[in-house]
Amino acid sequence: NGPLPPGAAYDVALSAALRALAFHRRRLALHGPWSWLLRELSELQGVSPSHTSLRYVRHVLAVATPTADCLAAVLDHLAPCLRESMDGRLTSTEADQLAGIRAAVEQLVGVCFQNYKNLSEEEPRGIAKEVPQQVPAPALGIALELSRILQRD
């Protein structure tokens, strides 16, 4: 068998961290010792920031809702990867991952735009049955920014 490649070792550690932090659609942040451990592991093993961001975004998209916290997490990690892509600095594996992530993010942004009147930070799934009090929803501005950076690339 042999040792895990650095990227695979990081992916295993990220999955463990997310399980330990009870990661779900309303608890998306990596924090505390797990954040430190993942940062140190990636630096020591030479795992690129793009790889770490893309892997995290994949986990976020697996539980994604059209809410401000979710869209902000995606935006914060995806924007640098899109810049790296435009500069031709992603590996072929990272570029392939980005293509799949990009399609999923475009779909999530589409859900935001289709349901713009009913977006709600209070609803577990991010969409209310009735038009909520807070209009426009905070998620809408972030969805617009995501749409903008996806179109620019």
C-alpha positions as CSV (number, residue, x, y, z in Angstrom):
1,N,0.0,0.0,0.0
2,G,2.4,2.8,1.1
3,P,1.9,6.3,2.3
4,L,-1.0,8.5,1.2
5,P,-0.2,11.3,-1.3
6,P,-0.3,14.7,0.4
7,G,-3.6,15.8,-1.2
8,A,-5.3,12.6,-0.2
9,A,-4.0,12.9,3.4
10,Y,-5.4,16.4,3.5
11,D,-8.7,15.2,2.2
12,V,-8.9,12.6,5.0
13,A,-8.0,15.1,7.6
14,L,-10.6,17.6,6.3
15,S,-13.3,15.0,6.4
16,A,-12.4,14.1,10.0
17,A,-12.4,17.8,11.0
18,L,-15.8,18.3,9.5
19,R,-17.2,15.3,11.2
20,A,-15.7,16.4,14.5
21,L,-17.1,19.9,14.1
22,A,-20.6,18.6,13.3
23,F,-20.5,20.3,9.9
24,H,-23.9,20.8,8.4
25,R,-25.8,23.4,6.3
26,R,-25.9,25.9,9.2
27,R,-22.5,25.1,10.7
28,L,-20.0,25.6,7.9
29,A,-17.0,27.1,9.6
30,L,-13.7,25.4,10.2
31,H,-12.4,26.7,13.5
32,G,-10.3,26.1,16.5
33,P,-7.6,23.4,16.6
34,W,-9.0,21.7,13.5
35,S,-8.5,24.9,11.4
36,W,-4.9,25.1,12.7
37,L,-4.2,21.4,12.1
38,L,-5.5,21.6,8.5
39,R,-3.5,24.7,7.8
40,E,-0.3,23.2,9.2
41,L,-0.9,19.9,7.4
42,S,-1.4,21.6,4.1
43,E,1.8,23.8,4.5
44,L,4.0,20.9,5.7
45,Q,2.8,18.6,3.0
46,G,2.8,21.2,0.2
47,V,-0.9,21.0,-0.6
48,S,-1.9,24.0,-2.6
49,P,-4.3,26.6,-1.2
50,S,-6.4,25.9,-4.3
51,H,-6.7,22.3,-3.4
52,T,-7.7,23.0,0.1
53,S,-10.3,25.6,-0.9
54,L,-11.8,23.4,-3.6
55,R,-12.1,20.5,-1.3
56,Y,-13.8,22.6,1.3
57,V,-16.2,24.1,-1.2
58,R,-17.2,20.6,-2.4
59,H,-18.2,19.8,1.2
60,V,-20.1,23.0,1.5
61,L,-21.9,22.4,-1.7
62,A,-23.0,18.9,-0.5
63,V,-25.1,20.7,2.2
64,A,-25.7,24.0,0.5
65,T,-28.6,26.3,1.1
66,P,-29.4,29.7,-0.5
67,T,-28.4,31.5,2.6
68,A,-25.9,34.3,3.2
69,D,-23.5,32.2,5.4
70,C,-23.4,29.4,2.8
71,L,-22.9,31.6,-0.2
72,A,-20.3,33.7,1.7
73,A,-18.3,30.5,2.5
74,V,-18.4,29.5,-1.1
75,L,-17.4,33.0,-2.3
76,D,-14.5,33.3,0.1
77,H,-13.0,30.0,-1.0
78,L,-13.9,30.1,-4.7
79,A,-12.8,33.6,-5.6
80,P,-9.1,32.9,-5.1
81,C,-9.4,29.6,-7.1
82,L,-11.0,31.4,-10.0
83,R,-8.2,34.0,-10.0
84,E,-5.6,31.1,-10.1
85,S,-7.6,29.5,-12.9
86,M,-7.5,32.8,-15.0
87,D,-3.8,33.0,-14.4
88,G,-3.3,29.3,-15.5
89,R,-1.9,28.3,-12.1
90,L,-4.2,25.4,-11.3
91,T,-3.1,21.8,-11.8
92,S,-5.2,19.7,-14.3
93,T,-6.9,18.0,-11.3
94,E,-7.7,21.3,-9.7
95,A,-9.1,22.6,-13.0
96,D,-11.3,19.6,-13.3
97,Q,-12.6,20.0,-9.8
98,L,-13.2,23.7,-10.4
99,A,-15.3,22.9,-13.5
100,G,-17.6,20.6,-11.5
101,I,-17.8,23.1,-8.6
102,R,-18.5,25.9,-10.9
103,A,-21.6,24.1,-12.3
104,A,-22.9,23.4,-8.8
105,V,-22.4,27.0,-7.7
106,E,-24.1,28.3,-10.9
107,Q,-27.1,26.0,-10.0
108,L,-27.1,27.3,-6.4
109,V,-27.0,30.9,-7.6
110,G,-29.9,30.0,-10.0
111,V,-31.9,28.8,-7.0
112,C,-31.3,32.1,-5.3
113,F,-32.5,34.1,-8.3
114,Q,-35.5,31.9,-8.9
115,N,-36.6,32.2,-5.3
116,Y,-35.4,35.8,-4.6
117,K,-38.7,36.9,-3.0
118,N,-38.7,33.9,-0.6
119,L,-35.1,33.7,0.5
120,S,-34.9,33.5,4.3
121,E,-32.0,33.2,6.7
122,E,-34.4,31.8,9.3
123,E,-35.6,28.8,7.3
124,P,-33.4,25.7,7.6
125,R,-33.4,25.3,3.8
126,G,-33.1,29.0,3.1
127,I,-36.4,29.4,1.3
128,A,-39.7,30.4,3.0
129,K,-43.1,29.4,1.9
130,E,-44.3,33.0,2.5
131,V,-42.5,36.2,1.5
132,P,-40.3,37.0,4.6
133,Q,-40.1,40.4,6.3
134,Q,-36.5,41.0,5.3
135,V,-36.4,41.9,1.6
136,P,-34.0,41.8,-0.1
137,A,-32.5,38.8,1.7
138,P,-28.8,39.1,2.6
139,A,-28.0,36.1,0.4
140,L,-29.1,37.9,-2.7
141,G,-26.1,40.3,-2.7
142,I,-23.7,37.5,-2.3
143,A,-25.4,35.5,-5.1
144,L,-25.0,38.5,-7.4
145,E,-21.3,38.7,-6.5
146,L,-20.9,34.9,-7.2
147,S,-22.7,35.3,-10.5
148,R,-20.4,38.2,-11.4
149,I,-17.1,36.4,-10.7
150,L,-18.3,33.2,-12.5
151,Q,-19.2,35.3,-15.6
152,R,-15.8,37.1,-15.5
153,D,-13.8,33.9,-15.6
